[in-house]
């Protein structure tokens, strides 16, 4: 597995995969992201964007979850190029 | 990794006598009647796990729908019997977490588990998303000893090539695990047996506990979430075997089209247009049948009264006033609702509506709200009161309030007949016959667009003035496309939406019918009160391009938009009761030749109809949903002043130009 530097989730393009490193959100927003499985160490994949480019749908723990750019900018990730052992 | 198994947070309670008076005592404060029940069963789960489908297949038609006390969160409870024992089933709100109670629905689920202490909690799990769903399973197991995991949607998992070893899962969790397909009934009998055994204490459970403490700081919560998901991931990795999918994952391919730049909007518009077309065309004939029947009853009733020698005023008041108002509203309102609501629910269950919210979110972001508002607007096309209730899907309190206050700008079913009539008589008439019907349809579409523009404009205004605040967060799960359960939808949309709306409308329409009858039948100095009142309102009416009779009709027909035009015709013709005319030509004669309507009158009336005050059922619903008289007043007066201002400007501008 090769890794890039640390980038916000919002900078991924459809098809890109990454690991979650940290969340910069707080309060109810952080709580909801944690509930949905955006915890540090989780695998995410950028799947597709909406017609106007925002929000964007991500695959996390098997589920498809749409986040606005304002949220996805608060999730720091590190890119992964190859499939990890567990699959997407 | 070692997992601590701390002692149960709550000691197992003593079993009360059969017939369970304890159930009644514990459930009564929650507004649930558990009389005669032996056991209480709770259903918990993430949203989109098929929990409602399971609830319906367990309880059948024996269910009671309402709200949780003091909350605008829907509550459904029902009951079933198994071998002589009665089980009360309570459907908890779908939640992603239950330990921290950050949201109303989480608070409800949590306090139900702690206070009502169900004899068995069924945790419904989407088998295709085991890892994510296990997060809630672990949390529920912190709060209760007696639980069963219902591994639902296993058919979908099989299609995806996922095989779940439910024995190992049960061993690891310490509670029974039953694979099911709630939609087809597969595994339901097994589930019932296991639930019965756990509820009766015959099957011991030793839930695995992670030692999470509820209600702690953000830091602790962060750690807890990490711990939960680490466990969930490890457990899912142990029990889920990923094989070769039996079929392609066509869902993602559909998504790429439905959310694409080119097709996204056309597909959404086509879907919405199809619903309207089916509703309007499909409701036509049933409406006529229903009207023929209900007005037949009126004739029968009034001749019965006459035969019995009842005074004329009593017959008039009861049959031509109260009953006629009610019959009119029911015959115009019921068929479109009975068609619109199930169609809408089918799109909802199909998974299409979350995609609509996804596609439109950016547009609504610009006016300071979010994509789910589009769904509440779409619901408003059926009925604004139902649209206001549907605003519950919006998490952010601010966005929800804006959506509630602006819902009335989308014209409901009750307003379409007026718009179509005006478009046909006035707008179409100004075009060559070949284009007439096209022009009529275009004018109705234009009216709808004006309503949508008003929604966006007022939302923008509200979010930048009185409701200024942080931009809301928007996190939306896009569930997989699923085949809707049509039978269940027909039932639930009829009971939950159609009957409820109809009941409220009937409660409002009958008194309105009575009042309207009195207005046109009580007279002073030889003229009816209706005539006096419409003359009084005439100057104001003229200033906004309408007339006194129209304003009076809007005033007294506030309980239901369906009777605005009949009331207007009653005033114009002095009929003494809600009136209809048999043909468009006749209608044209009354409006144009006798009462001087012009294209300007029609335009102003279309504008007024789209922007004007919501019906009293909607105002009442705004009050119930916001819990505030102030917001209900804003919800009523804001559209009214906007409608008066807009029609005034149009009327004055038109008069200046001609």
Contacts between the chains, C-beta under 8 A, distances in Angstrom:
chain1	res1	chain2	res2	distance
A	25	B	473	7.9
A	26	B	218	7.0
A	27	B	218	7.7
A	28	B	102	6.0
A	28	B	103	7.8
A	28	B	473	7.1
A	29	B	473	4.4
A	29	B	475	7.9
A	30	B	218	7.2
A	30	B	222	7.5
A	31	B	97	7.5
A	31	B	100	6.8
A	31	B	102	5.3
A	31	B	221	6.8
A	32	B	96	7.2
A	32	B	395	8.0
A	32	B	473	7.1
A	32	B	475	5.2
A	33	B	475	6.9
A	34	B	221	7.2
A	34	B	222	6.7
A	34	B	225	3.8
A	35	B	96	3.8
A	35	B	97	4.7
A	35	B	135	7.1
A	35	B	225	7.3
A	36	B	96	6.3
A	36	B	132	7.3
A	36	B	475	6.8
A	36	B	477	7.2
A	37	B	131	7.5
A	37	B	132	5.4
A	37	B	135	6.9
A	37	B	229	5.8
A	39	B	225	5.5
A	39	B	226	5.0
A	39	B	229	4.7
A	40	B	226	6.5
A	41	B	226	7.6
A	41	B	230	7.6
A	42	B	229	6.7
A	42	B	233	7.9
A	47	B	252	7.2
A	47	B	255	7.8
A	48	B	255	6.2
A	48	B	256	5.8
A	48	B	259	5.9
A	49	B	259	7.4
A	50	B	259	5.5
A	50	B	264	7.3
A	50	B	358	5.2
A	50	B	359	5.2
A	50	B	361	6.6
A	50	B	362	6.5
A	51	B	259	6.4
A	51	B	260	6.6
A	51	B	261	4.9
A	51	B	264	3.8
A	51	B	265	6.3
A	51	B	359	5.5
A	52	B	359	7.8
A	52	B	362	3.7
A	52	B	363	7.0
A	53	B	362	7.0
A	54	B	361	7.3
A	54	B	362	5.1
A	54	B	365	7.3
A	55	B	358	6.4
A	55	B	361	5.4
A	55	B	362	7.5
A	55	B	371	7.8
A	55	B	474	6.7
A	55	B	476	7.2
A	57	B	255	7.5
A	57	B	259	7.6
A	57	B	358	7.0
A	57	B	478	5.8
A	60	B	132	7.9
A	61	B	129	7.1
A	61	B	131	4.8
A	61	B	132	4.3
A	61	B	229	7.5
A	61	B	232	7.9
A	61	B	233	7.7
A	62	B	128	6.8
A	62	B	129	4.6
A	62	B	130	7.7
A	62	B	131	6.0
A	62	B	132	6.0
A	63	B	129	5.3
A	63	B	132	5.2
A	63	B	477	6.1
A	64	B	255	7.8
A	64	B	477	6.9
A	64	B	478	4.2
A	64	B	479	7.6
A	64	B	480	7.7
A	65	B	475	6.6
A	65	B	476	7.2
A	65	B	477	5.4
A	65	B	478	7.1
A	66	B	358	5.1
A	66	B	361	7.6
A	66	B	474	7.7
A	66	B	475	7.3
A	66	B	476	4.3
A	66	B	477	7.6
A	66	B	478	5.9
A	67	B	474	7.8
A	67	B	475	6.2
A	68	B	361	7.0
A	68	B	365	7.2
A	68	B	473	7.4
A	68	B	474	5.1
A	70	B	471	6.6
A	70	B	473	7.4
A	71	B	473	6.0
A	71	B	474	7.4
A	71	B	475	6.7
A	86	B	237	6.7
A	87	B	242	6.7
